[in-house]
Amino acid sequence: MKRVSIVLLGILLCVLLAGCKCEHEWAEATCTEPKTCTKCKETEGEPLGHNWKAATCEEPETCTRCGEQQGELADHKWKEATCEEPETCTVCGKTQGTAKGHTWKAATCTVPKTCSVCGKTEGEALGHTPGEVEMGEPDYVLATVWLNTKCTVCGEIEDRELKGLKYLYEDGKFIPSIDEFTERLGKLYPYVKDCDYTTQVVVTDDDVLGSIIADGNRDRIGTILFFNNKIIDASSRSRRSTFSGLLCEFSTENMDEIVSAILGIIMAVDPSLEESDAADVARKMVISMVSSDPYYEDGIGYVFGNADGGNYRLVVSLEN
């Protein structure tokens, strides 16, 4: 008996020393099982363990390898309802409730019907409703005025037209203030040819064809002194905003230079005249100097002749 035991022990020892002779065919490890031989079931290593993907509103926590799931679905991530779309989950696209609807602001002259929440528009703007043409504040220096057409609904200026003023006088007075007329005359004096003589323009407010010519009793309310086509002095002796006439004195006897200077003066008092028309008025005025009668053009009278001191002078006044 003892001999049999020794033999069995020897056989077992040989088996153990020889090892397993199986040619393993390994199945890869899974989340729950280690690497395993498909023939002998021998294992190696450890299971991989689950790789959990976070739960969403569509599926619970899920293993990305084996697909096993656990737990509950996550809550929806709701995006607030808009004018055109109901409350919507940004993950799965599920909706609930209804769209808010647009909050419309009525169309105006320039803007179509518009939602005040999302800015969407519908239809067309109403367009302006032109009213009557209104005259803006005249510019007496440039002798222009804006004609404005305003919308009767919104008051916006729909159209503008710049128009030249035809006359600068009204109710027996020249409309510009002394300062405005001085600036206007200064802008127009470049029409005068180059010269080195002095022209004095006296702004007056009395009967310029009566007392000035007859006895020199002139009420000077402003004087403008020109030299070499530029204003060298301008002074106002009155607060009165308008004037009735001009007395222009020239310190030269050169008729070409005088006519040239007169050209600028005529265009300053009569904005309706182009340069060629003003030159024609100047020529006719000089021709009429043989008489003391004024030459009239567009309601303005011009008298040209000799002053008491020997200089030439021009008197400008309004026709009665």
C-alpha positions in Angstrom: 0.0 0.0 0.0 2.8 2.2 0.8 4.4 1.4 -2.5 1.2 2.4 -4.4 1.1 5.8 -2.7 4.6 6.5 -3.6 3.9 5.6 -7.3 0.8 7.9 -7.4 2.7 10.7 -5.8 5.4 10.3 -8.5 2.9 10.4 -11.3 1.3 13.6 -9.8 4.7 15.2 -9.5 5.5 14.4 -13.2 2.2 16.0 -14.3 2.9 19.1 -12.3 6.5 19.4 -13.6 5.3 18.9 -17.2 2.6 21.9 -16.9 -0.5 22.4 -19.1 0.0 21.5 -22.7 -3.1 23.5 -24.0 -2.5 25.9 -26.9 -4.6 28.8 -25.5 -7.0 30.7 -27.7 -7.6 33.9 -25.7 -10.8 35.9 -25.6 -10.1 39.6 -24.9 -11.1 40.8 -21.5 -14.4 42.4 -21.1 -15.9 44.9 -18.6 -16.7 42.0 -16.2 -14.4 39.1 -17.3 -10.6 38.8 -17.5 -8.8 37.6 -20.5 -10.0 33.9 -20.9 -8.9 30.9 -22.9 -11.8 29.6 -24.9 -10.4 26.0 -24.7 -9.4 25.5 -21.1 -11.0 28.5 -19.5 -7.8 29.6 -18.0 -7.8 33.3 -17.2 -5.2 36.0 -17.2 -5.2 39.5 -15.8 -8.3 41.5 -14.5 -11.7 42.5 -16.1 -11.6 46.0 -17.8 -14.4 47.5 -15.8 -17.2 49.6 -17.2 -16.5 52.9 -19.0 -19.5 55.0 -18.0 -20.9 57.8 -20.2 -22.9 60.3 -18.3 -26.7 60.0 -18.5 -28.6 62.3 -20.9 -32.3 63.2 -21.3 -32.5 60.4 -23.8 -30.6 57.5 -22.1 -29.3 56.7 -18.6 -25.7 56.3 -17.7 -24.3 53.9 -20.3 -21.1 51.9 -20.7 -19.4 52.8 -24.0 -17.9 49.3 -24.3 -20.7 46.9 -23.4 -23.7 49.0 -23.5 -24.9 48.2 -20.0 -27.0 51.0 -18.5 -27.7 52.1 -14.9 -29.5 54.8 -13.1 -32.1 57.3 -14.4 -32.4 59.7 -17.4 -31.0 63.2 -16.9 -33.2 66.3 -16.9 -33.8 68.2 -20.2 -31.8 71.3 -20.9 -34.5 73.7 -21.9 -34.0 76.8 -24.1 -36.5 79.5 -23.4 -39.4 79.8 -25.9 -39.0 82.5 -28.6 -41.5 84.4 -30.7 -41.6 81.6 -33.2 -40.4 78.4 -31.3 -41.6 76.7 -28.1 -39.4 75.8 -25.2 -36.9 73.4 -26.7 -34.3 70.9 -25.2 -30.9 71.8 -26.6 -29.8 68.1 -26.2 -32.6 66.0 -27.7 -34.7 68.7 -29.5 -37.9 67.9 -27.6 -40.3 70.8 -27.3 -42.9 71.7 -24.8 -45.5 74.5 -24.7 -46.0 76.9 -27.5 -44.1 79.8 -29.1 -44.6 83.2 -27.4 -45.7 84.9 -30.6 -44.5 88.3 -32.0 -45.0 91.6 -30.2 -45.6 93.8 -33.2 -44.8 97.5 -33.4 -46.8 99.2 -36.1 -45.1 100.3 -39.3 -43.9 103.9 -39.6 -43.0 106.1 -42.5 -39.5 104.6 -42.7 -39.7 101.2 -40.9 -42.0 98.3 -41.7 -44.0 96.5 -39.0 -41.4 95.1 -36.6 -41.4 92.7 -33.6 -40.0 94.6 -30.6 -38.6 91.4 -29.2 -36.8 89.6 -32.0 -36.6 92.4 -34.6 -38.4 90.5 -37.4 -40.1 92.7 -39.9 -43.2 92.2 -41.9 -44.5 94.1 -44.9 -43.2 97.5 -46.0 -42.7 100.9 -44.5 -45.6 103.2 -45.0 -43.6 105.9 -46.8 -43.7 109.6 -46.1 -46.8 111.7 -46.7 -45.5 115.0 -48.2 -47.0 118.2 -46.8 -46.8 121.7 -48.1 -43.4 123.2 -49.0 -42.1 125.3 -46.1 -39.5 128.0 -46.5 -36.5 127.8 -44.1 -34.6 130.7 -42.6 -33.1 132.7 -45.5 -29.3 133.2 -45.7 -29.0 136.8 -46.7 -25.2 136.6 -47.1 -25.5 133.9 -49.8 -29.0 135.1 -50.9 -30.3 131.5 -50.6 -33.1 129.8 -48.8 -34.0 126.1 -48.3 -37.5 125.0 -49.4 -38.4 122.0 -47.1 -41.1 119.5 -47.7 -42.0 117.8 -44.4 -43.9 114.6 -43.9 -47.3 115.3 -42.3 -47.1 112.1 -40.3 -43.6 112.1 -38.7 -42.5 115.7 -39.4 -39.2 114.5 -41.1 -37.9 116.6 -43.9 -38.6 114.4 -46.9 -37.2 116.7 -49.6 -35.0 119.9 -49.7 -34.4 122.3 -52.5 -31.9 125.2 -52.3 -33.4 128.3 -54.0 -31.8 131.6 -54.7 -33.5 134.7 -53.3 -34.7 137.0 -56.0 -34.9 140.2 -53.9 -33.2 141.4 -50.8 -35.6 144.2 -50.0 -39.1 144.4 -48.5 -41.4 147.3 -47.4 -38.9 150.0 -48.5 -35.9 148.5 -46.7 -33.1 146.2 -47.6 -33.7 143.0 -45.6 -30.1 142.1 -44.6 -28.6 143.5 -41.4 -25.6 145.8 -41.8 -23.3 143.0 -40.7 -24.9 140.5 -43.1 -24.7 143.0 -46.0 -21.1 143.8 -45.2 -20.3 140.1 -45.3 -22.2 139.6 -48.6 -20.5 142.6 -50.2 -17.1 141.3 -49.1 -17.8 138.0 -50.8 -18.9 139.6 -54.0 -16.1 142.2 -54.2 -13.7 139.7 -55.9 -15.7 140.4 -59.0 -14.0 143.8 -59.0 -10.8 144.0 -61.1 -7.5 144.5 -59.2 -7.1 148.1 -58.1 -5.4 150.1 -55.5 -7.9 152.8 -54.9 -10.4 153.1 -52.0 -14.2 152.7 -52.2 -16.3 153.8 -49.2 -19.8 152.5 -48.9 -22.0 154.4 -46.5 -25.1 152.5 -45.2 -27.8 155.1 -44.7 -31.4 155.2 -43.4 -32.7 158.5 -44.8 -33.9 159.8 -48.1 -30.8 159.0 -50.0 -32.0 160.6 -53.3 -33.1 163.7 -51.4 -31.1 165.0 -48.5 -27.8 163.2 -49.4 -27.6 164.7 -52.9 -29.1 168.0 -52.0 -27.3 169.1 -48.9 -25.2 166.2 -47.7 -27.3 165.7 -44.6 -26.7 162.0 -44.4 -27.6 159.7 -41.5 -24.9 157.2 -41.7 -25.7 154.1 -39.7 -22.7 152.1 -41.0 -19.6 152.5 -43.2 -17.7 149.9 -45.2 -14.3 150.8 -46.5 -12.7 148.8 -49.2 -9.2 148.9 -50.5 -7.7 146.7 -53.1 -10.8 144.5 -53.2 -10.8 143.8 -49.5 -12.7 145.2 -46.5 -10.3 147.3 -44.4 -12.9 148.7 -42.1 -16.5 148.0 -41.3 -18.3 149.9 -38.5 -21.9 150.1 -37.5 -23.3 153.2 -35.8 -26.8 152.0 -35.2 -28.6 149.0 -33.7 -31.1 149.1 -36.5 -31.1 145.8 -38.4 -32.0 147.1 -41.8 -31.2 150.1 -44.0 -32.7 152.0 -46.9 -29.8 152.9 -49.1 -26.1 153.1 -49.9 -23.8 156.0 -50.8 -20.6 154.7 -52.5 -17.7 157.0 -53.0 -14.7 156.2 -55.2 -11.2 157.7 -54.9 -10.3 157.1 -58.5 -11.3 158.7 -61.8 -10.6 155.6 -63.8 -14.0 154.8 -65.2 -13.1 151.2 -66.0 -12.1 150.6 -62.4 -15.2 152.4 -61.1 -17.5 150.3 -63.3 -15.8 147.2 -62.1 -16.3 148.2 -58.5 -20.0 149.1 -59.2 -20.4 145.6 -60.6 -19.8 144.0 -57.1 -22.1 146.5 -55.4 -25.0 145.9 -57.9 -24.7 142.1 -57.4 -24.7 142.6 -53.6 -28.0 144.5 -53.6 -29.7 142.5 -56.5 -29.1 138.7 -56.2 -31.3 138.0 -59.2 -28.6 139.4 -61.6 -25.9 137.3 -63.1 -22.5 138.9 -63.6 -23.2 139.8 -67.3 -26.6 141.3 -66.3 -25.0 143.4 -63.5 -22.4 144.6 -66.0 -25.1 145.7 -68.3 -26.8 147.6 -65.5 -23.5 149.3 -64.6 -23.0 150.4 -68.2 -26.5 151.9 -68.5 -26.1 153.6 -65.1 -22.8 155.3 -66.2 -24.4 156.4 -69.5 -27.3 158.0 -67.6 -25.0 160.1 -65.4 -25.5 163.0 -67.7 -28.9 163.4 -66.0 -29.6 163.2 -62.3 -32.5 160.8 -62.8 -31.9 157.3 -61.3 -31.7 154.2 -63.4 -34.1 151.5 -62.1 -33.6 147.8 -62.3 -35.7 145.2 -60.4 -37.1 147.9 -58.1 -33.7 149.4 -57.2 -32.6 152.8 -58.2 -29.0 153.8 -59.1 -27.7 157.3 -59.5 -24.1 157.8 -60.6 -22.4 161.2 -60.7 -19.7 163.5 -59.2 -19.5 164.1 -55.5 -18.8 167.5 -53.9 -15.2 166.7 -53.4 -14.6 165.8 -57.0 -14.8 162.0 -56.5 -17.4 159.9 -58.2 -20.2 158.5 -56.2 -23.0 156.0 -56.6 -26.3 156.3 -54.7 -28.4 153.2 -54.3 -32.0 153.3 -53.1 -35.3 151.5 -53.4 -37.9 152.6 -55.9 -40.9 154.3 -54.2 
